[in-house]
Amino acid sequence: MTQYASLSKLSRQAGAGMVAWLIVVAIVGSVVFQLFKLIPHYTESMTIDGELRAMGEMTEGVESLTNREIQTRLRSFYRVNNVSSEVDKSTTITRKDGQVVIDMDYEKRIPMFYNIDVVLSFKKQLNSKFPNKCCSPSDD
């Protein structure tokens, strides 16, 4: 009899049930869904970083461009790379002591579900005096 009793205990310990697997699949699916909504905005940010670096590495220097030429170059870049227009509105170009500083400070609001939104904040800066420190704002 003891042999049959131990077999029945083993057969009851088969693993996770159907409900447990459905919960695991729902959690993993939710995380993947949220990542699919957030990742494009980060890749867009990295694309903008690339353009700012390219402007900083220009052989003639970004100082040789007028503000209008810089804005035109950025707008055509946004149009070609399908970057949202919010970035264009938040771009400021300042000139001081022979250097050009391009600041981008923008936010993206992504609706997740119901009334819950995620706000992503991006701050980028190109200082023509320090082009190798591109895309992260300076402390001053």
N, C-alpha and C positions, 0 to 999 in steps of 0.2 A: 503494500500500500504506500509506503513512503516513496517509492520510485514514481508512482503516478502523481502523488501530491507535489513533488518537486517539478515535474514536467508541466503541470498546470500553472505553477507560479512563473516559470520561464515563458510560457506562451502568452501570459498577460503583460509581460514587459517587452513589447514589440518595438517601441520607439514613439516618436511624436505622432500624434493623431492628425486627422484631417484639419481640425480647427486650428491647431498650433501651426501647421504649415500655411494655412490661409493667412494667419496673422503675420507670419514672417514674410510672405510674399507681398502683403499689403504694405508693410513697413519699408521693405526694399523698393517697391514700386513708387512709393511716395518720395523717398529720397532721390531716386533716379529722375522722377518727374521734376522735382525742384532743381536739380542740377542742370537739366536740359533748359530750364528757364533762365538760369544765372550765367552759365558758361558763355553764351554768345556776347554778353556785355563785357566780360573780362577779355575775351579775344579781341573785341572791338577796341578796348583800352590799349591792349598790346599793339594793335595796328597803328593807333594814334602815336604811341611811343616811338614806333619805327619811323614814322614821318617826321616827328620832331628831331629825332637823332639824325635823320638824313638832312634836315635843314641845318642842323648844327655842324655837320661835316662838309657843307658846301665849300668848294675851293675858294670862291670869291668872298665867302662869309655872308651870313644873314644880314649883316649891317649894310651891305650894298643894296639890299632890297628896300623899297619904300613900304610903309604900312599897308598900302593898298595892294601891292604886289604880294606881300606875305598873306594877306587875307584872301586874295584870289587863288594863290597856290593852295592854301588850306581848304578853301571851298571846293576847288576842283578835286582835291584828294578825298574830301568827304563824299562828294557825288560819285566818284569812281568806286570807292570802297563801301558805299552804302552805309555811311556813318550818319547817325541821327542829327537833326538840325539843332538840338539843344546844345551841343558842343560848340557850334559856331557862335551862338548867342553868348556863351560864357567865356569867350576868348578875349583877352585884353593884351594889347601890345604897347609897351612903354619903352621909350628911349631915354637914356641918361648917361652922360659922360662917355659917349661913343659906343655904348653897348646896347643891345636890344634884348628885352626880356619879354617872352611870350608866356602868359599865364593862362592855364585852363583849369577852371574850378567848376565842376558840374556834378549833378546827381542824376541817378536813374531810379525811378520808382517802378517796381515790378509787382503787379498784383499776383498773389499766390493763390489764395482761395478765400471765398466769402469776403470779409472786410479786413483781411490781413495782407499787408504789403511789405515788401522788402525794399529798403532804400540803400543803394550803393553810392558811395561818395568817391569821386576821383579828383585828385589834385595833381596837375602836371605843370612843369615849368622848364623852359629852355632859356638859359642865360647865355648870350653869345660870348661872354667873357670866359665861361666855364662850360663849353659844350659837352665835355666828357661826363658832367654831372647831370646830364639831361634827364628830364621826366620825373624828377622828384623835387618838390619845392624846397628852396633854401630856407635856412633858419632865420635869416634876417628880414 
